[in-house]
Structures are given as C-alpha cells and as structure tokens.
C-alpha cells in the first residue's frame, strides 16, 4: 500500500470513529452544554498534523448528519468545522513552544477551549442563546473532554504509536 493510500485510509478511519462517537453520544454532543467525546480525537494532531484531515472530515460529517435534528442547520457546518480548523491551526503553532507531549496536549485543550467563541457565536445566531454564556459552557465542555483525552491518548499511543501509524 502506498504512503498516500495509507494516510487516506487512516484518516477515513479517524473520520468514521469521530462520526460514530458523536452519534452514539449525540445527546451530549450538541447544544449549549456540550461534552462531545469525539473531541478527544483532536489530540491526534500532536502526533502528526496529517490527522487534521480525518478530524475535520469527522466534524463535517457529524455536523451534516445532525444539522437538522440539532436545530443548528448549516451554521453547524460552517462554525463547527471552522472552530476545529482554527483550533487545529492554533495548536500547530502553540505546540512548537513545548517539547513534552503532556504540555502539548494541554495547549491543544486550551486552544479548543479558547476558539469555542465560534460555537458560542453559532449558538447565538442559530438558537438566539446568549453569546457569553454559550461560549463559557462550550469552552468548559471542550477543556473537560479534551482534558480527559489528554490522559487517554498517551496510553493509546503507547499501544498504537500514532506517529508511526500514519507514516
């Protein structure tokens, strides 16, 4: 199997896993208070930036799948994917400041929490919820979920080796 085919296949699996996790836990993956467990997969960016394709694909597909039942419509495609893209881009810059994986995982969680203003704006525009309250609760959900992921992902990496898997 060629390297590009392998990377495409792995990213398709990441996107699929993201969609499955979001679907199974859909009751807490959307709305003003979110604990989207699939966000743990955002930590894959720490091991290789190429995982961004699978993560963004998973966010897009999940949000498309639930765009009407969540009440967010097309806003979720734009703001949800935009939030992930901006957060991942910020993380790729911030992790250059730290060498330890633990610190990089923390920076990633904080990046996603900080960029949650985009989801707060989405909830304000789509559902007319208060912006600052929405931003706060989504950011807390992101940081908590990804904080848990910061403990889980290194354990999985020891078994799977995320960096080697993609290359």
Secondary structure, DSSP 8 states (H G I E B T S, - for coil): --HHHHHHHHHHHHHHHHHHHHHHTGGGTSSSS---GGGGGGGGGGT-GGGHHHHHHHHHHHHHHTTTTTS-THHIIIIIHHHHHHHHHHHHHHGGG--SHHHHHHHHHHHHHHTTHHHHHHHHHHH---HHHHHHHHHHHHHHHHHHHHHHHHHHHHHH-HHHHH-
